[in-house]
């Protein structure tokens, strides 16, 4: 006769099953839609983007990668001017809205009017607001609700996604 302990799932087995189920759900959410699937005024083929952008710019703008914190010189850029998309030169952020968030990425409390769009990103298993260039759809970073007044928003932007034009 089989003992009850032989047919009852162990705690370890149950936790493994729960973990596997949660992992599957998170991975299924990873395909939350690339910006390229939408219609944007600036359209290039993948080969054209690769030719136009540096490897780092391509990884961030076209593959939604994140650069290492404190790796971009734009994090320390404090001159008056405009931060533009490295892919299409769309004006994204005024230096007047830049601030030091202490996170290691250039941070802004507001984008220029009509400069960016947002989507919901589930790549980490929970919803985040992804921000992209309104003209080419390039991934810029994410928007969080822990920024300063007057918006309370922190646009946490990869420096590799932008260039700077001094005023």
Backbone as a ProteinNet text record, in pm:
[ID]
protein_1_A
[PRIMARY]
XXXXXXXXXXXXXXXXXXXXXXXXXXXXXXXXXXXXXXXXXXXXXXXXXXXXXXXXXXXXXXXXXXXXXXXXXXXXXXXXXXXXXXXXXXXXXXXXXXXXXXXXXXXXXXXXXXXXXXXXXXXXXXXXXXXXXXXXXXXXXXXXXXXXXXXXXXXXXXXXXXXXXXX
[TERTIARY]
84.1	0	89.1	50.6	128.9	101.1	208.3	190.1	146.9	75	24.4	138.7	251.1	365.2	419.2	398	448.3	366	239.4	154.8	126.4	150.7	131.4	250.6	224.2	337.4	415	545.1	628.8	616.4	654	653.3	747.6	863.8	961.2	901.7	834.1	771.8	663.3	583.3	477	534.8	639	701.6	765.4	823.5	880.1	773.6	658.3	548.2	498.2	482.6	437.6	538.7	667.1	772	772.2	755.5	753	633.5	518.2	398.5	417.6	474.1	498.7	600	704	804.4	742.7	656.8	591.3	506.9	433.2	348.6	434.1	545.6	633.8	694.5	738.5	796.3	693	571.3	465.1	438.3	455.7	431.4	545.1	661.4	776.8	751.4	669.8	641.3	534.6	556.3	451.9	443.1	498.5	482	598.8	671.1	783	730.2	800.9	759.3	753.9	838.5	841.6	710	628.1	501.6	399	421	329.7	377	295	328.7	393.7	514.2	587.1	631.6	643.4	682.3	820.7	916.6	1051.1	1059.1	1079.9	1084.3	1211.5	1287.5	1406.1	1404.3	1470.8	1484.7	1583.9	1586.4	1683.1	1825.9	1854	1987.9	2022.2	1925.5	1949.5	1973.7	1896	1919.1	2058.2	2099	2231.7	2342.7	2322.2	2422.5	2427.7	2313.6	2303.3	2349.8	2321.6	2345	2470.4	2526.9	2634.1	2572.8	2655.6	2605	2523.4	2572.2	2502.2	2368.9	2368.7	2244.5	2143.1	2189.3	2099.1	2038.6	2122.4	2072.9	1966.6	1986.8	1889	1766.1	1786.6	1673.3	1590.4	1654.5	1581.4	1553.4	1632.3	1612.4	1569.1	1541.5	1493.5	1590.2	1720.8	1820.8	1832.1	1899.5	1926.1	2076.3	2129	2272.3	2304.8	2429.7	2473.6	2455.5	2415.5	2403.2	2538.2	2535	2652.2	2747.5	2702.9	2791	2777.9	2676	2654.7	2704.9	2781.6	2822.7	2703.7	2590.1	2472.4	2413.9	2448.7	2402.9	2456.7	2575.9	2640.4	2628.9	2549.2	2532.3	2441.6	2495.2	2419.1	2405.5	2452.1	2439.6	2295.3	2263.3	2131.6	2125.2	2013.1	1998	1885.1	1891.9	1786.5	1846.2	1784.3	1822.3	1736.8	1803.5	1734.3	1751.4	1664	1671.4	1796.4	1875.5	1995.8	1961.4	1839	1798.1	1747.5	1669	1603.7	1614.4	1681.3	1702.7	1575.7	1471.8	1351	1386.7	1344.6	1367.8	1281.4	1345.1	1275.8	1256.7	1366.2	1364	1443.2	1390.2	1461.6	1553.2	1668.1	1759.5	1694.8	1592.3	1523.2	1447	1416.5	1342.6	1432.1	1563.3	1657.2	1692.5	1709.1	1751.8	1832.4	1906.1	1986.7	1902.3	1859.5	1775.2	1858.2	1989.7	2076.3	2069.1	2004.4	1988.1	2098.3	2171.8	2276	2235.1	2112.3	2064.3	2013.8	2024.9	1966.6	1817	1774.4	1634.3	1571.1	1444.5	1367.6	1230.5	1170.5	1036.6	927	966.9	866.6	935.3	867.5	914.8	861.6	921.5	868.2	732.9	642	507.7	514.3	445.1	437.3	563.7	666.7	796.9	805.2	729.2	740.2	602.7	605	485.6	515.4	411.7	432.1	356	405.8	340.2	359.7	286.2	304.7	399.8	501.1	607.1	595	588.9	578.9	706.2	817.2	938.9	993	965.3	1011	901.2	787.7	678.9	575.7	596.6	498.6	492.5	383.2	368.9	457.8	525.1	602	565	582.2	554.1	680.8	682.7	796.5	775.7	882.2	873.8	956	899.4	967	955.3	1043.5	1041.6	914.4	844.2	719.1	743.3	864.6	890.7	943.2	1033.3	1090	1054.1	991.5	952.7	1065.4	1182.5	1296.4	1271.8	1315.4	1303.2	1396.5	1340.9	1420.9	1448.6	1349.1	1362.3	1225.2	1208.7	1081.9	1043.9	916.7	865.9	816.6	861	822.6	753.7	678.8	602.2	673.1	804.4	879.6	965.2	919	993.7	953.3	1019.9	993.1	868.2	827.9	718.6	768.9	686.2	541.6	470.4	540.3	470.8	473.2	574.7	590.8	640.5	679.9	725.9	877.6	936.2	1079.6	1092.2	1129.1	1158.2	1303.5	1323.9	1455.9	1501.4	1591.5	1622.7	1766.1	1782	1915.3	1988.4	2108.2	2187.2	2219.7	2236.1	2266.8	2152.4	2034.5	1919	1913.4	2002.5	1992.7	2127.9	2118.3	2231.2	2191.1	2288	2259.5	2297.2	2206	2232.8	2232.5	2349.4	2359.5	2283.4	2229.6	2151.3	2241.8
-117.6	0	124.5	225.9	348.3	435.5	489.3	578.7	715.8	788.7	921.7	1016.5	1007.2	1096.2	1077.9	959.2	933.5	1003.1	1030.2	1090.2	1238	1287.3	1429.5	1509	1623.1	1703.1	1762.4	1767.6	1827.6	1979.3	2045.1	2191.3	2245.7	2180.7	2223.9	2209.2	2097.8	2076.7	2178.8	2209.7	2308.2	2446.4	2484.1	2614.3	2620.5	2508.9	2504.8	2523.1	2456.9	2469.8	2613.4	2676.9	2816.9	2906.8	2884.6	2965	2949.1	2826.7	2802	2870.2	2864.6	2929.6	3080.3	3140.2	3285.5	3323	3240.9	3268.5	3263.8	3164.9	3154.2	3278.2	3324.3	3443.7	3565.8	3579.7	3694.8	3689.3	3570.7	3559.2	3584.5	3541.1	3565.4	3714.5	3789.1	3933.1	4009.2	3946.2	4015	4064.7	3999	4043.7	4150.4	4257.6	4357.3	4456.2	4421.8	4508.4	4603.1	4588.1	4677	4804.5	4911.8	5040.1	5035.1	4950.4	4942.9	4892.2	4826.3	4772.4	4882.8	4999.5	5111.3	5196.7	5289.1	5374.8	5503.8	5530.2	5651.8	5722.3	5855.3	5930.6	5892.7	5860.6	5823.2	5670.8	5614.3	5469	5430	5341.1	5285.6	5134.1	5063.8	4919.2	4892.4	4770.4	4735.7	4760.3	4726.3	4748.4	4897.7	4980.7	5125.4	5179.4	5129.9	5174	5132.2	5009.7	4961.3	5045.3	5089	5172	5312.7	5364.8	5502	5517.1	5416.6	5426.4	5352.2	5395.8	5318.5	5191	5096.1	4970.7	4997.9	5086.3	5120.3	5189.2	5284.2	5353.6	5254.9	5163.7	5065	4975.5	4928.5	4839.5	4906.5	5032.8	5104.2	5142.3	5213.3	5266.2	5158.5	5058.5	4961	4829.4	4797.5	4671.7	4692.7	4816.8	4850.5	4806.5	4813.2	4781.8	4898	4873.4	4978.1	4987.9	5109.8	5128.6	5120.4	5096.3	5093.2	5231.3	5238.3	5369.4	5439.9	5570.4	5658.1	5638	5572.4	5548.7	5656.3	5739.3	5840.5	5977.5	6042.6	6180	6276.3	6240.3	6327.7	6333.8	6239.4	6244.2	6369.2	6412.5	6531	6656.2	6650.7	6767.3	6869.1	6989.5	7092.6	7223.2	7226.2	7348.9	7368.3	7491.9	7521.2	7461.9	7399.5	7342.3	7241	7154.2	7056.6	6917.9	6820.4	6680.8	6625.4	6568.4	6521.9	6371.1	6309	6166.5	6137.1	6040.3	6001.2	5932.9	5885	5817.5	5908.7	6010.5	6093	6244	6283.9	6424.7	6497.9	6425.1	6485.7	6550.3	6674.5	6742.5	6676.2	6625.5	6548.4	6623.1	6678.5	6738.7	6868.2	6966.4	7091.5	7073.4	7135.6	7130.4	7193.6	7276.2	7340.3	7239.6	7120.3	7019.4	6905.1	6917.3	6813.3	6835.9	6725.7	6735.3	6610.8	6617.6	6504.8	6418.2	6303.1	6212.7	6120	6117.6	6028.8	5884	5858	5721	5677.2	5773.3	5738.7	5752.3	5796.4	5820.5	5963.9	6026.3	6159.2	6154.2	6247.4	6248.7	6384.5	6380.8	6500.5	6489.3	6603.3	6598.7	6621.7	6652.8	6673.5	6669.2	6608.8	6609.1	6732.8	6764.6	6871.9	6827.7	6920.8	6884.9	6800.8	6687.6	6600.2	6523.5	6530.7	6471.2	6321.7	6273.2	6132.9	6066.9	5935.9	5855.7	5752.8	5687.5	5587.4	5459.1	5350.7	5220.8	5156.2	5049.5	4974.9	4859.9	4849.5	4750.5	4651.5	4522.4	4417.1	4332.2	4381.9	4300.5	4251.4	4319	4274.8	4202.2	4176.5	4104.6	4193.2	4322.5	4416.5	4535.7	4610.2	4719.3	4839.1	4888.3	5012.8	5096.2	5226.4	5314.5	5333.2	5273.9	5288.4	5415.7	5489.9	5612.8	5594.3	5639	5627.3	5758	5773.3	5891	5888.3	5999.4	6007.8	6005.2	6036.9	6040.3	5908.8	5839.4	5715.1	5592	5610.3	5497.3	5438.7	5500.8	5449.1	5448.9	5341.5	5328.9	5430.6	5508	5607	5563.7	5511.8	5473.5	5449.9	5493.6	5473.1	5597.7	5608.6	5719.5	5662.7	5724.3	5682.6	5797.8	5767.5	5869	5913.9	5926.5	5971	6094.4	6173.7	6292.3	6417.2	6526.9	6652.7	6723.5	6825.7	6911.9	6988	7029.9	7034.7	6908.8	6813.6	6697.7	6575.3	6565.2	6445.7	6326.2	6349.1	6241.5	6245.8	6126.4	6113.9	6037.5	6109.7	6047.2	6001.2	5873	5813.2	5766.8	5842.1	5824.5	5776.4	5679.9	5632.6	5741.9	5775.5	5875.8	5833.2	5702.9	5653.1	5679.1	5704.8	5731	5876.2	5959.8	6102.8	6162.9	6278.2	6367.8	6500.6	6591.3	6722	6833.2	6928.9	7050.9	7168.6	7230.8	7347	7463.8	7548.6	7664.7	7770.9
0	0	0	-77.9	-87.1	34.1	88.3	202.9	153.5	239	205.2	170.3	236.9	211.4	71	11.8	-122.2	-230.6	-206.1	-309.5	-287.3	-167.5	-139.8	-193.4	-260.7	-309.3	-192.2	-208.9	-104.7	-112.1	-5.4	-2.9	-110.1	-123.5	-224.1	-364.7	-390.1	-520.4	-549.2	-447.8	-463.4	-492.5	-418.3	-442.2	-580.2	-624	-759	-865.1	-845.4	-940	-945	-829.2	-823.3	-893	-867.8	-932.1	-1082.4	-1129	-1273.4	-1338.1	-1271.9	-1324.2	-1332.2	-1227.5	-1227.1	-1334.4	-1351.8	-1455.1	-1593.8	-1617.4	-1746.9	-1775.1	-1674.2	-1692	-1722.2	-1651.9	-1674.8	-1814	-1857.4	-1990.8	-2099	-2077.5	-2175.4	-2189.9	-2081.5	-2084.9	-2150.3	-2167.8	-2225.2	-2366.1	-2441.1	-2576.3	-2576.3	-2501.2	-2482.7	-2597.5	-2712	-2827.8	-2845.5	-2953.8	-2982.4	-3045.4	-3022.9	-3077.7	-3230.8	-3293.6	-3438.8	-3497	-3416.1	-3465.2	-3488.2	-3435.1	-3453.4	-3570.7	-3610.9	-3722.8	-3672.9	-3719.4	-3683.2	-3810.3	-3806.5	-3926.5	-3981.3	-3892.8	-3936.1	-3937.1	-4056.3	-4072.5	-4145.8	-4085.5	-4148.8	-4129.5	-4218	-4201.3	-4088.5	-4040.3	-3935.9	-3985	-4109.6	-4166.3	-4169.3	-4206.1	-4208.2	-4067.7	-3967.6	-3829.3	-3784.2	-3816.3	-3775.2	-3835.9	-3959.6	-4026.9	-3966.3	-3928.5	-3878.3	-3733.1	-3649.9	-3505.9	-3461.6	-3349.8	-3288.1	-3230.4	-3193.1	-3135.2	-3009.4	-2923.8	-2799.7	-2828.7	-2920.8	-2958.4	-3015.5	-3101.8	-3161.2	-3053.4	-2961.8	-2856	-2771	-2738.1	-2655.7	-2737.7	-2847.1	-2924.4	-2994.3	-3051	-3132.3	-3060	-2954.5	-2881.6	-2737.5	-2698.9	-2564.5	-2454.5	-2483	-2381.1	-2282.9	-2172.3	-2073.1	-2054.5	-2066.2	-2044.6	-1895.3	-1863.6	-1724.4	-1661.9	-1535.3	-1469.6	-1464.9	-1473.6	-1468.6	-1586.6	-1693	-1808	-1915.2	-1909.7	-2013.9	-1970.9	-2057.8	-2027.7	-2018.8	-2078.1	-2071.6	-1930.3	-1846	-1707.2	-1637.8	-1677.5	-1617	-1703.6	-1809.9	-1898.4	-1831.2	-1807.2	-1736.2	-1813	-1938.1	-2016.9	-2063.1	-2100.1	-2157	-2297.2	-2329.3	-2462.1	-2467.5	-2568.2	-2593	-2611	-2548.6	-2565.8	-2678.8	-2780.7	-2900.4	-2916.4	-2993.1	-3019.1	-3102.3	-3058.1	-3131.3	-3262.9	-3276.5	-3398.5	-3507.3	-3468.1	-3570.6	-3545.7	-3439.9	-3404.5	-3361.2	-3324.4	-3269.1	-3134.9	-3113.6	-2985.7	-2878.2	-2771.3	-2668.9	-2537.9	-2483.9	-2350.3	-2349.2	-2278.5	-2255.4	-2134.4	-2138.9	-2023.8	-1900.8	-1921.8	-1809.2	-1723.5	-1778.5	-1702.5	-1654.3	-1676.5	-1632.5	-1486.3	-1413.9	-1274.2	-1238	-1129.4	-1083.4	-990.8	-1042.1	-963.1	-875	-897.2	-821.8	-867.8	-981.4	-1029.6	-1124.7	-1182.1	-1277.8	-1422.7	-1447.6	-1582.9	-1592.3	-1709.6	-1725.5	-1691.1	-1608.2	-1563.4	-1588.4	-1624.9	-1658.6	-1593.7	-1560.9	-1502.2	-1606.1	-1730.5	-1836	-1971.8	-2069.2	-2207.7	-2279.2	-2392.8	-2476	-2533	-2559.7	-2609.7	-2737.6	-2736.1	-2852.9	-2886.8	-2802.2	-2833.5	-2808.4	-2710.5	-2672.2	-2666.3	-2669.2	-2649.5	-2542.4	-2493.5	-2389.1	-2421.4	-2367	-2372.3	-2235.6	-2210.6	-2086.8	-2114.2	-2030.8	-2043.4	-1927.4	-1957.6	-1854.8	-1848.7	-1902	-1913.2	-1780	-1672	-1540.1	-1463.3	-1530.2	-1467.1	-1399.9	-1403.1	-1349.3	-1443.8	-1443.5	-1541.1	-1509.7	-1615	-1607.4	-1728.8	-1719.2	-1831.9	-1912.7	-2031.3	-2122.5	-2204.2	-2225.8	-2305.1	-2432.3	-2544.9	-2673.5	-2751.7	-2849.3	-2936.1	-3019.8	-3023.8	-3099.7	-3250.2	-3296.1	-3439.9	-3496.9	-3424.6	-3479	-3397.2	-3281.4	-3198.4	-3116.6	-3119.6	-3045	-2895.1	-2828.7	-2682.8	-2616.4	-2524	-2451.7	-2308.4	-2241.2	-2100.8	-2040.9	-1915	-1844.3	-1765.3	-1733.6	-1653.1	-1520.6	-1412.5	-1277.8	-1205.8	-1103.6	-1029.9	-902.7	-907.1	-789.8	-820.7	-916.4	-957.6	-880.3	-913.3	-842.6	-895.4	-824.2	-869.5	-991.2	-1080.2	-1069.1	-1117.8	-1185.3	-1241.8	-1151	-1066	-984.2	-1064	-1189.1	-1276.9	-1291.7	-1308.8	-1338.7	-1469.7	-1575.1	-1703.1	-1692.8	-1672.5	-1655.4	-1793.6	-1856.6	-1997.9	-2018.6	-2105.5	-2141.2	-2218.8	-2174.3	-2245.5	-2387.2	-2410.4	-2544.9	-2642.7	-2592.4	-2678.9	-2725.8	-2669.8	-2697.8	-2739.2	-2801.5	-2825.8	-2763.1	-2749.9	-2688.8	-2785.1	-2798.1	-2877.3	-2782.3	-2765.1	-2678.3	-2737.9	-2649.4	-2693.8	-2751.3
[MASK]
+++++++++++++++++++++++++++++++++++++++++++++++++++++++++++++++++++++++++++++++++++++++++++++++++++++++++++++++++++++++++++++++++++++++++++++++++++++++++++++++++++++++

